[in-house]
Amino acid sequence: MDIEIIFRIAAIGILVAVLNTVLERAGKKELGQLATLVGVIIVLVWVIKLVKELFDTVRTMFKL
Amino acid sequence: MTTTVLQVVAFALVSAVLLVVVRQNRPELAVPLGLAAGALIFIFVAARLAEVIAVIGRVAEAGGTGISYLGVVLRVIGIAYVAEFGAQVCRDAGEGALAAKVELAGKLAVVLLAAPVVVAVLDLVLGMLG
């Protein structure tokens, strides 16, 4: 089981949170929001790939 | 088989801890994280599921039940599982209304799939009566 993708997603989450607070302290709130958006998009791309794999397995398993 | 269960439990515990940490800071990243964990667990267990389905198929063959009906049952289980999975993710994200719609779509698909079987049973009953 590829457990690393879970760690990658969690790492992105923590990274984005830290980046957000740093940028907010520096007075660049809009840049922090952009970082959040980029993080969400990156994670979404990974998760969509994973969900496609899930659907493929279900489809072959239950002969849908 | 026991190691599979242990692996799944360990994986779920690690994911749960990470989820709690991520949800505090970035709730919008917690939803994909939970989704990824759920999908990974199912993909991991899928190989065992195939064995179970093969056993059920063998039993049905021995019992003389039509294999076509077993296919319908399997398809219904698959649709129900996928619909439930999607609905639970939506509900976790706080979108209860969307989850209800997903469940409705799943139920519709199941009814549509089961309709030929129901019609066959009704035909049989009517034939016995008439």
N, CA and C atoms of all chains as a GROMACS GRO file, in nm:
protein
  582
    1MET      N    1   0.086  -0.120   0.000
    1MET     CA    2   0.000   0.000   0.000
    1MET      C    3   0.089   0.124   0.000
    2ASP      N    4   0.058   0.218  -0.088
    2ASP     CA    5   0.139   0.340  -0.096
    2ASP      C    6   0.100   0.434   0.014
    3ILE      N    7   0.163   0.418   0.129
    3ILE     CA    8   0.125   0.504   0.243
    3ILE      C    9   0.184   0.642   0.224
    4GLU      N   10   0.286   0.652   0.134
    4GLU     CA   11   0.357   0.780   0.122
    4GLU      C   12   0.267   0.892   0.074
    5ILE      N   13   0.164   0.860  -0.004
    5ILE     CA   14   0.079   0.968  -0.056
    5ILE      C   15   0.007   1.037   0.060
    6ILE      N   16  -0.027   0.960   0.165
    6ILE     CA   17  -0.092   1.019   0.282
    6ILE      C   18   0.003   1.118   0.349
    7PHE      N   19   0.130   1.074   0.362
    7PHE     CA   20   0.229   1.163   0.423
    7PHE      C   21   0.250   1.287   0.338
    8ARG      N   22   0.249   1.267   0.204
    8ARG     CA   23   0.271   1.382   0.116
    8ARG      C   24   0.159   1.484   0.132
    9ILE      N   25   0.033   1.433   0.139
    9ILE     CA   26  -0.080   1.525   0.152
    9ILE      C   27  -0.072   1.599   0.286
   10ALA      N   28  -0.040   1.524   0.392
   10ALA     CA   29  -0.030   1.587   0.524
   10ALA      C   30   0.082   1.690   0.526
   11ALA      N   31   0.195   1.658   0.458
   11ALA     CA   32   0.307   1.751   0.454
   11ALA      C   33   0.267   1.879   0.383
   12ILE      N   34   0.194   1.865   0.272
   12ILE     CA   35   0.148   1.985   0.200
   12ILE      C   36   0.058   2.067   0.290
   13GLY      N   37  -0.030   1.999   0.364
   13GLY     CA   38  -0.120   2.072   0.454
   13GLY      C   39  -0.044   2.152   0.557
   14ILE      N   40   0.056   2.089   0.620
   14ILE     CA   41   0.131   2.159   0.724
   14ILE      C   42   0.214   2.272   0.663
   15LEU      N   43   0.275   2.243   0.547
   15LEU     CA   44   0.356   2.344   0.477
   15LEU      C   45   0.273   2.466   0.443
   16VAL      N   46   0.153   2.442   0.389
   16VAL     CA   47   0.066   2.554   0.351
   16VAL      C   48   0.027   2.634   0.474
   17ALA      N   49   0.001   2.563   0.585
   17ALA     CA   50  -0.039   2.634   0.707
   17ALA      C   51   0.074   2.724   0.756
   18VAL      N   52   0.198   2.670   0.754
   18VAL     CA   53   0.313   2.749   0.801
   18VAL      C   54   0.336   2.868   0.709
   19LEU      N   55   0.332   2.840   0.577
   19LEU     CA   56   0.352   2.946   0.477
   19LEU      C   57   0.250   3.057   0.495
   20ASN      N   58   0.127   3.015   0.525
   20ASN     CA   59   0.019   3.111   0.542
   20ASN      C   60   0.046   3.205   0.659
   21THR      N   61   0.087   3.146   0.772
   21THR     CA   62   0.110   3.231   0.889
   21THR      C   63   0.229   3.323   0.864
   22VAL      N   64   0.336   3.270   0.799
   22VAL     CA   65   0.454   3.355   0.772
   22VAL      C   66   0.417   3.471   0.682
   23LEU      N   67   0.343   3.440   0.574
   23LEU     CA   68   0.307   3.545   0.478
   23LEU      C   69   0.212   3.647   0.542
   24GLU      N   70   0.127   3.597   0.632
   24GLU     CA   71   0.033   3.687   0.697
   24GLU      C   72   0.109   3.784   0.790
   25ARG      N   73   0.212   3.728   0.859
   25ARG     CA   74   0.295   3.814   0.944
   25ARG      C   75   0.366   3.919   0.861
   26ALA      N   76   0.408   3.879   0.739
   26ALA     CA   77   0.481   3.972   0.653
   26ALA      C   78   0.387   4.070   0.585
   27GLY      N   79   0.258   4.058   0.615
   27GLY     CA   80   0.164   4.154   0.557
   27GLY      C   81   0.125   4.123   0.414
   28LYS      N   82   0.140   3.996   0.372
   28LYS     CA   83   0.102   3.960   0.235
   28LYS      C   84  -0.007   3.854   0.240
   29LYS      N   85  -0.124   3.899   0.278
   29LYS     CA   86  -0.233   3.804   0.300
   29LYS      C   87  -0.278   3.740   0.169
   30GLU      N   88  -0.280   3.820   0.060
   30GLU     CA   89  -0.330   3.766  -0.068
   30GLU      C   90  -0.236   3.659  -0.121
   31LEU      N   91  -0.106   3.674  -0.092
   31LEU     CA   92  -0.009   3.572  -0.135
   31LEU      C   93  -0.033   3.443  -0.058
   32GLY      N   94  -0.070   3.456   0.069
   32GLY     CA   95  -0.099   3.338   0.151
   32GLY      C   96  -0.219   3.262   0.097
   33GLN      N   97  -0.320   3.339   0.053
   33GLN     CA   98  -0.438   3.273  -0.004
   33GLN      C   99  -0.403   3.200  -0.132
   34LEU      N  100  -0.313   3.260  -0.210
   34LEU     CA  101  -0.268   3.195  -0.334
   34LEU      C  102  -0.197   3.064  -0.303
   35ALA      N  103  -0.114   3.065  -0.197
   35ALA     CA  104  -0.043   2.944  -0.157
   35ALA      C  105  -0.144   2.834  -0.118
   36THR      N  106  -0.248   2.875  -0.047
   36THR     CA  107  -0.352   2.779  -0.008
   36THR      C  108  -0.416   2.716  -0.132
   37LEU      N  109  -0.447   2.802  -0.229
   37LEU     CA  110  -0.512   2.755  -0.351
   37LEU      C  111  -0.423   2.656  -0.425
   38VAL      N  112  -0.294   2.690  -0.436
   38VAL     CA  113  -0.201   2.600  -0.506
   38VAL      C  114  -0.192   2.466  -0.434
   39GLY      N  115  -0.185   2.472  -0.301
   39GLY     CA  116  -0.178   2.347  -0.224
   39GLY      C  117  -0.299   2.260  -0.248
   40VAL      N  118  -0.418   2.322  -0.245
   40VAL     CA  119  -0.540   2.244  -0.265
   40VAL      C  120  -0.541   2.181  -0.404
   41ILE      N  121  -0.496   2.257  -0.505
   41ILE     CA  122  -0.500   2.205  -0.642
   41ILE      C  123  -0.404   2.086  -0.657
   42ILE      N  124  -0.283   2.100  -0.600
   42ILE     CA  125  -0.185   1.990  -0.609
   42ILE      C  126  -0.243   1.863  -0.546
   43VAL      N  127  -0.298   1.879  -0.425
   43VAL     CA  128  -0.353   1.762  -0.355
   43VAL      C  129  -0.469   1.703  -0.432
   44LEU      N  130  -0.552   1.791  -0.489
   44LEU     CA  131  -0.669   1.744  -0.564
   44LEU      C  132  -0.627   1.660  -0.684
   45VAL      N  133  -0.519   1.700  -0.752
   45VAL     CA  134  -0.472   1.621  -0.868
   45VAL      C  135  -0.432   1.481  -0.823
   46TRP      N  136  -0.357   1.472  -0.713
   46TRP     CA  137  -0.316   1.339  -0.662
   46TRP      C  138  -0.438   1.256  -0.628
   47VAL      N  139  -0.533   1.320  -0.556
   47VAL     CA  140  -0.647   1.244  -0.506
   47VAL      C  141  -0.737   1.199  -0.621
   48ILE      N  142  -0.747   1.282  -0.725
   48ILE     CA  143  -0.830   1.241  -0.839
   48ILE      C  144  -0.772   1.118  -0.906
   49LYS      N  145  -0.639   1.114  -0.917
   49LYS     CA  146  -0.574   0.994  -0.973
   49LYS      C  147  -0.608   0.871  -0.889
   50LEU      N  148  -0.602   0.889  -0.758
   50LEU     CA  149  -0.629   0.777  -0.666
   50LEU      C  150  -0.774   0.732  -0.678
   51VAL      N  151  -0.866   0.828  -0.691
   51VAL     CA  152  -1.008   0.793  -0.702
   51VAL      C  153  -1.035   0.720  -0.833
   52LYS      N  154  -0.964   0.760  -0.938
   52LYS     CA  155  -0.978   0.688  -1.066
   52LYS      C  156  -0.935   0.542  -1.049
   53GLU      N  157  -0.826   0.523  -0.975
   53GLU     CA  158  -0.779   0.387  -0.949
   53GLU      C  159  -0.886   0.308  -0.871
   54LEU      N  160  -0.946   0.376  -0.771
   54LEU     CA  161  -1.051   0.311  -0.692
   54LEU      C  162  -1.167   0.269  -0.780
   55PHE      N  163  -1.211   0.360  -0.868
   55PHE     CA  164  -1.324   0.329  -0.955
   55PHE      C  165  -1.289   0.215  -1.050
   56ASP      N  166  -1.165   0.214  -1.100
   56ASP     CA  167  -1.124   0.105  -1.189
   56ASP      C  168  -1.131  -0.029  -1.116
   57THR      N  169  -1.082  -0.030  -0.990
   57THR     CA  170  -1.086  -0.157  -0.915
   57THR      C  171  -1.230  -0.200  -0.892
   58VAL      N  172  -1.315  -0.106  -0.852
   58VAL     CA  173  -1.455  -0.144  -0.826
   58VAL      C  174  -1.518  -0.196  -0.954
   59ARG      N  175  -1.484  -0.131  -1.067
   59ARG     CA  176  -1.547  -0.170  -1.194
   59ARG      C  177  -1.506  -0.312  -1.234
   60THR      N  178  -1.378  -0.344  -1.217
   60THR     CA  179  -1.336  -0.479  -1.255
   60THR      C  180  -1.388  -0.582  -1.155
   61MET      N  181  -1.393  -0.539  -1.026
   61MET     CA  182  -1.431  -0.633  -0.920
   61MET      C  183  -1.578  -0.675  -0.934
   62PHE      N  184  -1.666  -0.576  -0.951
   62PHE     CA  185  -1.810  -0.606  -0.952
   62PHE      C  186  -1.864  -0.616  -1.094
   63LYS      N  187  -1.775  -0.617  -1.193
   63LYS     CA  188  -1.814  -0.631  -1.336
   63LYS      C  189  -1.918  -0.528  -1.374
   64LEU      N  190  -1.898  -0.405  -1.336
   64LEU     CA  191  -1.996  -0.299  -1.367
   64LEU      C  192  -1.987  -0.262  -1.514
   65MET      N  193  -0.366  -1.314   0.601
   65MET     CA  194  -0.492  -1.241   0.620
   65MET      C  195  -0.488  -1.153   0.745
   66THR      N  196  -0.431  -1.210   0.854
   66THR     CA  197  -0.422  -1.130   0.976
   66THR      C  198  -0.333  -1.009   0.955
   67THR      N  199  -0.222  -1.031   0.880
   67THR     CA  200  -0.132  -0.917   0.858
   67THR      C  201  -0.203  -0.809   0.779
   68THR      N  202  -0.293  -0.849   0.686
   68THR     CA  203  -0.367  -0.749   0.609
   68THR      C  204  -0.447  -0.660   0.702
   69VAL      N  205  -0.519  -0.724   0.796
   69VAL     CA  206  -0.601  -0.646   0.890
   69VAL      C  207  -0.513  -0.554   0.972
   70LEU      N  208  -0.401  -0.609   1.021
   70LEU     CA  209  -0.312  -0.526   1.104
   70LEU      C  210  -0.260  -0.408   1.024
   71GLN      N  211  -0.224  -0.434   0.897
   71GLN     CA  212  -0.173  -0.324   0.814
   71GLN      C  213  -0.279  -0.217   0.796
   72VAL      N  214  -0.404  -0.262   0.769
   72VAL     CA  215  -0.512  -0.164   0.748
   72VAL      C  216  -0.536  -0.082   0.873
   73VAL      N  217  -0.536  -0.150   0.989
   73VAL     CA  218  -0.561  -0.078   1.114
   73VAL      C  219  -0.450   0.023   1.140
   74ALA      N  220  -0.324  -0.020   1.121
   74ALA     CA  221  -0.212   0.071   1.144
   74ALA      C  222  -0.221   0.190   1.051
   75PHE      N  223  -0.252   0.162   0.926
   75PHE     CA  224  -0.264   0.268   0.826
   75PHE      C  225  -0.374   0.366   0.864
   76ALA      N  226  -0.488   0.313   0.908
   76ALA     CA  227  -0.601   0.399   0.944
   76ALA      C  228  -0.566   0.486   1.065
   77LEU      N  229  -0.493   0.427   1.162
   77LEU     CA  230  -0.456   0.506   1.281
   77LEU      C  231  -0.365   0.621   1.244
   78VAL      N  232  -0.263   0.590   1.160
   78VAL     CA  233  -0.170   0.696   1.118
   78VAL      C  234  -0.246   0.805   1.043
   79SER      N  235  -0.336   0.762   0.951
   79SER     CA  236  -0.413   0.860   0.873
   79SER      C  237  -0.500   0.945   0.964
   80ALA      N  238  -0.558   0.883   1.066
   80ALA     CA  239  -0.648   0.957   1.156
   80ALA      C  240  -0.570   1.065   1.231
   81VAL      N  241  -0.450   1.030   1.278
   81VAL     CA  242  -0.370   1.129   1.350
   81VAL      C  243  -0.334   1.245   1.257
   82LEU      N  244  -0.288   1.211   1.135
   82LEU     CA  245  -0.252   1.316   1.039
   82LEU      C  246  -0.373   1.403   1.006
   83LEU      N  247  -0.490   1.337   0.995
   83LEU     CA  248  -0.613   1.411   0.963
   83LEU      C  249  -0.645   1.512   1.071
   84VAL      N  250  -0.628   1.473   1.197
   84VAL     CA  251  -0.658   1.565   1.306
   84VAL      C  252  -0.566   1.687   1.299
   85VAL      N  253  -0.436   1.660   1.271
   85VAL     CA  254  -0.340   1.772   1.263
   85VAL      C  255  -0.376   1.864   1.148
   86VAL      N  256  -0.406   1.805   1.031
   86VAL     CA  257  -0.431   1.887   0.913
   86VAL      C  258  -0.563   1.963   0.927
   87ARG      N  259  -0.663   1.896   0.987
   87ARG     CA  260  -0.795   1.960   0.996
   87ARG      C  261  -0.791   2.089   1.080
   88GLN      N  262  -0.703   2.088   1.182
   88GLN     CA  263  -0.692   2.207   1.267
   88GLN      C  264  -0.650   2.329   1.187
   89ASN      N  265  -0.546   2.311   1.103
   89ASN     CA  266  -0.491   2.426   1.033
   89ASN      C  267  -0.560   2.450   0.900
   90ARG      N  268  -0.576   2.344   0.823
   90ARG     CA  269  -0.628   2.359   0.687
   90ARG      C  270  -0.743   2.260   0.666
   91PRO      N  271  -0.865   2.298   0.702
   91PRO     CA  272  -0.977   2.204   0.687
   91PRO      C  273  -1.001   2.163   0.542
   92GLU      N  274  -0.966   2.252   0.446
   92GLU     CA  275  -0.995   2.219   0.306
   92GLU      C  276  -0.903   2.109   0.254
   93LEU      N  277  -0.789   2.087   0.323
   93LEU     CA  278  -0.700   1.978   0.280
   93LEU      C  279  -0.732   1.848   0.354
   94ALA      N  280  -0.816   1.857   0.457
   94ALA     CA  281  -0.849   1.736   0.532
   94ALA      C  282  -0.941   1.645   0.452
   95VAL      N  283  -1.030   1.705   0.371
   95VAL     CA  284  -1.124   1.624   0.292
   95VAL      C  285  -1.052   1.536   0.190
   96PRO      N  286  -0.960   1.592   0.106
   96PRO     CA  287  -0.887   1.505   0.015
   96PRO      C  288  -0.802   1.401   0.088
   97LEU      N  289  -0.750   1.438   0.205
   97LEU     CA  290  -0.667   1.342   0.279
   97LEU      C  291  -0.751   1.221   0.322
   98GLY      N  292  -0.870   1.249   0.375
   98GLY     CA  293  -0.957   1.138   0.414
   98GLY      C  294  -0.999   1.055   0.296
   99LEU      N  295  -1.028   1.124   0.184
   99LEU     CA  296  -1.066   1.055   0.061
   99LEU      C  297  -0.954   0.962   0.015
  100ALA      N  298  -0.831   1.013   0.016
  100ALA     CA  299  -0.717   0.932  -0.028
  100ALA      C  300  -0.700   0.810   0.062
  101ALA      N  301  -0.714   0.831   0.193
  101ALA     CA  302  -0.697   0.718   0.286
  101ALA      C  303  -0.803   0.611   0.259
  102GLY      N  304  -0.930   0.654   0.240
  102GLY     CA  305  -1.036   0.557   0.214
  102GLY      C  306  -1.014   0.480   0.085
  103ALA      N  307  -0.974   0.552  -0.021
  103ALA     CA  308  -0.951   0.487  -0.150
  103ALA      C  309  -0.837   0.387  -0.140
  104LEU      N  310  -0.730   0.425  -0.069
  104LEU     CA  311  -0.614   0.336  -0.057
  104LEU      C  312  -0.653   0.208   0.017
  105ILE      N  313  -0.733   0.222   0.123
  105ILE     CA  314  -0.770   0.103   0.200
  105ILE      C  315  -0.852   0.009   0.111
  106PHE      N  316  -0.947   0.066   0.034
  106PHE     CA  317  -1.028  -0.023  -0.050
  106PHE      C  318  -0.941  -0.092  -0.154
  107ILE      N  319  -0.849  -0.016  -0.218
  107ILE     CA  320  -0.765  -0.076  -0.322
  107ILE      C  321  -0.680  -0.188  -0.262
  108PHE      N  322  -0.636  -0.167  -0.137
  108PHE     CA  323  -0.553  -0.266  -0.071
  108PHE      C  324  -0.631  -0.394  -0.042
  109VAL      N  325  -0.758  -0.378  -0.004
  109VAL     CA  326  -0.839  -0.493   0.034
  109VAL      C  327  -0.901  -0.562  -0.088
  110ALA      N  328  -0.895  -0.494  -0.204
  110ALA     CA  329  -0.965  -0.544  -0.323
  110ALA      C  330  -0.923  -0.685  -0.362
  111ALA      N  331  -0.793  -0.717  -0.344
  111ALA     CA  332  -0.746  -0.849  -0.385
  111ALA      C  333  -0.818  -0.959  -0.305
  112ARG      N  334  -0.836  -0.935  -0.175
  112ARG     CA  335  -0.908  -1.033  -0.092
  112ARG      C  336  -1.053  -1.043  -0.133
  113LEU      N  337  -1.110  -0.927  -0.169
  113LEU     CA  338  -1.250  -0.923  -0.209
  113LEU      C  339  -1.272  -1.010  -0.333
  114ALA      N  340  -1.174  -1.007  -0.425
  114ALA     CA  341  -1.186  -1.088  -0.546
  114ALA      C  342  -1.196  -1.236  -0.509
  115GLU      N  343  -1.117  -1.278  -0.408
  115GLU     CA  344  -1.122  -1.418  -0.366
  115GLU      C  345  -1.261  -1.453  -0.311
  116VAL      N  346  -1.316  -1.361  -0.229
  116VAL     CA  347  -1.448  -1.386  -0.170
  116VAL      C  348  -1.553  -1.399  -0.281
  117ILE      N  349  -1.545  -1.310  -0.380
  117ILE     CA  350  -1.642  -1.314  -0.490
  117ILE      C  351  -1.630  -1.445  -0.567
  118ALA      N  352  -1.506  -1.492  -0.584
  118ALA     CA  353  -1.486  -1.620  -0.655
  118ALA      C  354  -1.552  -1.733  -0.577
  119VAL      N  355  -1.538  -1.732  -0.444
  119VAL     CA  356  -1.600  -1.837  -0.362
  119VAL      C  357  -1.752  -1.833  -0.376
  120ILE      N  358  -1.809  -1.711  -0.369
  120ILE     CA  359  -1.955  -1.699  -0.383
  120ILE      C  360  -2.000  -1.753  -0.518
  121GLY      N  361  -1.923  -1.723  -0.621
  121GLY     CA  362  -1.957  -1.772  -0.754
  121GLY      C  363  -1.957  -1.923  -0.758
  122ARG      N  364  -1.858  -1.986  -0.692
  122ARG     CA  365  -1.850  -2.132  -0.692
  122ARG      C  366  -1.971  -2.192  -0.620
  123VAL      N  367  -2.008  -2.129  -0.506
  123VAL     CA  368  -2.124  -2.177  -0.430
  123VAL      C  369  -2.251  -2.166  -0.513
  124ALA      N  370  -2.266  -2.053  -0.581
  124ALA     CA  371  -2.386  -2.032  -0.663
  124ALA      C  372  -2.393  -2.136  -0.775
  125GLU      N  373  -2.276  -2.166  -0.831
  125GLU     CA  374  -2.273  -2.265  -0.940
  125GLU      C  375  -2.314  -2.403  -0.887
  126ALA      N  376  -2.263  -2.437  -0.766
  126ALA     CA  377  -2.297  -2.566  -0.707
  126ALA      C  378  -2.446  -2.573  -0.675
  127GLY      N  379  -2.503  -2.459  -0.631
  127GLY     CA  380  -2.645  -2.456  -0.596
  127GLY      C  381  -2.735  -2.454  -0.717
  128GLY      N  382  -2.677  -2.431  -0.835
  128GLY     CA  383  -2.757  -2.432  -0.955
  128GLY      C  384  -2.830  -2.301  -0.981
  129THR      N  385  -2.798  -2.196  -0.904
  129THR     CA  386  -2.861  -2.066  -0.930
  129THR      C  387  -2.801  -2.008  -1.057
  130GLY      N  388  -2.883  -1.931  -1.127
  130GLY     CA  389  -2.833  -1.870  -1.250
  130GLY      C  390  -2.717  -1.777  -1.221
  131ILE      N  391  -2.612  -1.789  -1.302
  131ILE     CA  392  -2.496  -1.701  -1.282
  131ILE      C  393  -2.535  -1.558  -1.318
  132SER      N  394  -2.635  -1.542  -1.406
  132SER     CA  395  -2.674  -1.407  -1.447
  132SER      C  396  -2.728  -1.329  -1.326
  133TYR      N  397  -2.803  -1.400  -1.239
  133TYR     CA  398  -2.856  -1.331  -1.121
  133TYR      C  399  -2.744  -1.294  -1.025
  134LEU      N  400  -2.643  -1.377  -1.014
  134LEU     CA  401  -2.530  -1.343  -0.927
  134LEU      C  402  -2.461  -1.217  -0.979
  135GLY      N  403  -2.452  -1.206  -1.112
  135GLY     CA  404  -2.392  -1.086  -1.170
  135GLY      C  405  -2.470  -0.962  -1.130
  136VAL      N  406  -2.604  -0.972  -1.132
  136VAL     CA  407  -2.687  -0.858  -1.092
  136VAL      C  408  -2.659  -0.821  -0.947
  137VAL      N  409  -2.653  -0.924  -0.861
  137VAL     CA  410  -2.629  -0.897  -0.719
  137VAL      C  411  -2.494  -0.827  -0.699
  138LEU      N  412  -2.392  -0.878  -0.770
  138LEU     CA  413  -2.259  -0.818  -0.756
  138LEU      C  414  -2.261  -0.673  -0.800
  139ARG      N  415  -2.329  -0.648  -0.915
  139ARG     CA  416  -2.333  -0.511  -0.967
  139ARG      C  417  -2.403  -0.419  -0.867
  140VAL      N  418  -2.511  -0.470  -0.806
  140VAL     CA  419  -2.583  -0.388  -0.708
  140VAL      C  420  -2.492  -0.355  -0.589
  141ILE      N  421  -2.414  -0.456  -0.544
  141ILE     CA  422  -2.323  -0.430  -0.432
  141ILE      C  423  -2.220  -0.324  -0.470
  142GLY      N  424  -2.167  -0.336  -0.593
  142GLY     CA  425  -2.067  -0.239  -0.637
  142GLY      C  426  -2.122  -0.098  -0.639
  143ILE      N  427  -2.243  -0.082  -0.699
  143ILE     CA  428  -2.305   0.051  -0.706
  143ILE      C  429  -2.330   0.104  -0.566
  144ALA      N  430  -2.382   0.019  -0.479
  144ALA     CA  431  -2.412   0.062  -0.342
  144ALA      C  432  -2.285   0.108  -0.273
  145TYR      N  433  -2.174   0.033  -0.293
  145TYR     CA  434  -2.050   0.070  -0.226
  145TYR      C  435  -2.000   0.205  -0.274
  146VAL      N  436  -1.998   0.224  -0.408
  146VAL     CA  437  -1.944   0.349  -0.461
  146VAL      C  438  -2.030   0.467  -0.417
  147ALA      N  439  -2.164   0.448  -0.422
  147ALA     CA  440  -2.253   0.558  -0.384
  147ALA      C  441  -2.234   0.594  -0.237
  148GLU      N  442  -2.220   0.491  -0.153
  148GLU     CA  443  -2.202   0.514  -0.011
  148GLU      C  444  -2.070   0.588   0.016
  149PHE      N  445  -1.966   0.545  -0.056
  149PHE     CA  446  -1.834   0.608  -0.041
  149PHE      C  447  -1.843   0.756  -0.073
  150GLY      N  448  -1.904   0.787  -0.190
  150GLY     CA  449  -1.915   0.927  -0.230
  150GLY      C  450  -1.998   1.007  -0.131
  151ALA      N  451  -2.110   0.947  -0.085
  151ALA     CA  452  -2.198   1.019   0.006
  151ALA      C  453  -2.127   1.047   0.138
  152GLN      N  454  -2.048   0.950   0.185
  152GLN     CA  455  -1.979   0.972   0.313
  152GLN      C  456  -1.874   1.081   0.303
  153VAL      N  457  -1.804   1.084   0.188
  153VAL     CA  458  -1.703   1.190   0.171
  153VAL      C  459  -1.772   1.326   0.170
  154CYS      N  460  -1.886   1.335   0.097
  154CYS     CA  461  -1.960   1.462   0.093
  154CYS      C  462  -2.005   1.502   0.232
  155ARG      N  463  -2.052   1.403   0.310
  155ARG     CA  464  -2.102   1.435   0.443
  155ARG      C  465  -1.989   1.480   0.535
  156ASP      N  466  -1.871   1.415   0.518
  156ASP     CA  467  -1.753   1.456   0.596
  156ASP      C  468  -1.716   1.599   0.565
  157ALA      N  469  -1.735   1.638   0.439
  157ALA     CA  470  -1.701   1.775   0.399
  157ALA      C  471  -1.807   1.874   0.444
  158GLY      N  472  -1.914   1.824   0.506
  158GLY     CA  473  -2.018   1.913   0.555
  158GLY      C  474  -2.128   1.940   0.455
  159GLU      N  475  -2.127   1.865   0.342
  159GLU     CA  476  -2.228   1.886   0.238
  159GLU      C  477  -2.332   1.775   0.245
  160GLY      N  478  -2.419   1.786   0.345
  160GLY     CA  479  -2.520   1.681   0.364
  160GLY      C  480  -2.618   1.672   0.248
  161ALA      N  481  -2.653   1.788   0.191
  161ALA     CA  482  -2.750   1.789   0.081
  161ALA      C  483  -2.695   1.715  -0.040
  162LEU      N  484  -2.567   1.740  -0.070
  162LEU     CA  485  -2.503   1.673  -0.184
  162LEU      C  486  -2.498   1.523  -0.159
  163ALA      N  487  -2.470   1.484  -0.034
  163ALA     CA  488  -2.463   1.342   0.000
  163ALA      C  489  -2.598   1.275  -0.025
  164ALA      N  490  -2.707   1.344   0.011
  164ALA     CA  491  -2.840   1.287  -0.010
  164ALA      C  492  -2.866   1.264  -0.159
  165LYS      N  493  -2.820   1.359  -0.242
  165LYS     CA  494  -2.841   1.343  -0.387
  165LYS      C  495  -2.761   1.224  -0.441
  166VAL      N  496  -2.639   1.210  -0.391
  166VAL     CA  497  -2.557   1.096  -0.436
  166VAL      C  498  -2.625   0.965  -0.400
  167GLU      N  499  -2.680   0.961  -0.277
  167GLU     CA  500  -2.749   0.839  -0.235
  167GLU      C  501  -2.870   0.812  -0.322
  168LEU      N  502  -2.944   0.919  -0.356
  168LEU     CA  503  -3.060   0.905  -0.444
  168LEU      C  504  -3.019   0.845  -0.578
  169ALA      N  505  -2.909   0.897  -0.635
  169ALA     CA  506  -2.862   0.845  -0.764
  169ALA      C  507  -2.827   0.698  -0.752
  170GLY      N  508  -2.761   0.660  -0.641
  170GLY     CA  509  -2.725   0.520  -0.621
  170GLY      C  510  -2.848   0.432  -0.612
  171LYS      N  511  -2.950   0.478  -0.538
  171LYS     CA  512  -3.073   0.399  -0.524
  171LYS      C  513  -3.141   0.381  -0.658
  172LEU      N  514  -3.146   0.491  -0.736
  172LEU     CA  515  -3.208   0.483  -0.869
  172LEU      C  516  -3.138   0.378  -0.955
  173ALA      N  517  -3.005   0.381  -0.953
  173ALA     CA  518  -2.929   0.286  -1.034
  173ALA      C  519  -2.958   0.143  -0.991
  174VAL      N  520  -2.968   0.122  -0.858
  174VAL     CA  521  -2.993  -0.013  -0.808
  174VAL      C  522  -3.131  -0.061  -0.850
  175VAL      N  523  -3.232   0.027  -0.838
  175VAL     CA  524  -3.368  -0.012  -0.875
  175VAL      C  525  -3.375  -0.047  -1.023
  176LEU      N  526  -3.307   0.035  -1.103
  176LEU     CA  527  -3.307   0.012  -1.248
  176LEU      C  528  -3.242  -0.122  -1.281
  177LEU      N  529  -3.137  -0.153  -1.205
  177LEU     CA  530  -3.064  -0.278  -1.232
  177LEU      C  531  -3.147  -0.398  -1.188
  178ALA      N  532  -3.224  -0.382  -1.080
  178ALA     CA  533  -3.300  -0.494  -1.025
  178ALA      C  534  -3.434  -0.512  -1.095
  179ALA      N  535  -3.476  -0.414  -1.176
  179ALA     CA  536  -3.608  -0.420  -1.237
  179ALA      C  537  -3.632  -0.549  -1.319
  180PRO      N  538  -3.538  -0.591  -1.404
  180PRO     CA  539  -3.564  -0.714  -1.480
  180PRO      C  540  -3.588  -0.836  -1.391
  181VAL      N  541  -3.516  -0.844  -1.278
  181VAL     CA  542  -3.533  -0.957  -1.187
  181VAL      C  543  -3.673  -0.955  -1.126
  182VAL      N  544  -3.715  -0.834  -1.083
  182VAL     CA  545  -3.849  -0.820  -1.023
  182VAL      C  546  -3.956  -0.860  -1.125
  183VAL      N  547  -3.938  -0.813  -1.249
  183VAL     CA  548  -4.035  -0.845  -1.354
  183VAL      C  549  -4.039  -0.996  -1.377
  184ALA      N  550  -3.923  -1.062  -1.374
  184ALA     CA  551  -3.919  -1.206  -1.394
  184ALA      C  552  -3.994  -1.278  -1.283
  185VAL      N  553  -3.975  -1.231  -1.158
  185VAL     CA  554  -4.044  -1.294  -1.045
  185VAL      C  555  -4.196  -1.276  -1.059
  186LEU      N  556  -4.237  -1.155  -1.096
  186LEU     CA  557  -4.381  -1.128  -1.113
  186LEU      C  558  -4.439  -1.216  -1.223
  187ASP      N  559  -4.365  -1.231  -1.334
  187ASP     CA  560  -4.410  -1.316  -1.443
  187ASP      C  561  -4.432  -1.458  -1.395
  188LEU      N  562  -4.337  -1.505  -1.313
  188LEU     CA  563  -4.344  -1.642  -1.260
  188LEU      C  564  -4.470  -1.659  -1.176
  189VAL      N  565  -4.493  -1.560  -1.085
  189VAL     CA  566  -4.610  -1.567  -0.997
  189VAL      C  567  -4.739  -1.564  -1.078
  190LEU      N  568  -4.744  -1.475  -1.176
  190LEU     CA  569  -4.865  -1.464  -1.259
  190LEU      C  570  -4.888  -1.592  -1.337
  191GLY      N  571  -4.778  -1.652  -1.384
  191GLY     CA  572  -4.791  -1.779  -1.457
  191GLY      C  573  -4.847  -1.888  -1.368
  192MET      N  574  -4.805  -1.888  -1.240
  192MET     CA  575  -4.856  -1.991  -1.148
  192MET      C  576  -5.003  -1.970  -1.120
  193LEU      N  577  -5.044  -1.841  -1.112
  193LEU     CA  578  -5.184  -1.811  -1.081
  193LEU      C  579  -5.273  -1.843  -1.199
  194GLY      N  580  -5.224  -1.807  -1.321
  194GLY     CA  581  -5.313  -1.819  -1.437
  194GLY      C  582  -5.318  -1.956  -1.495
   0.00000   0.00000   0.00000
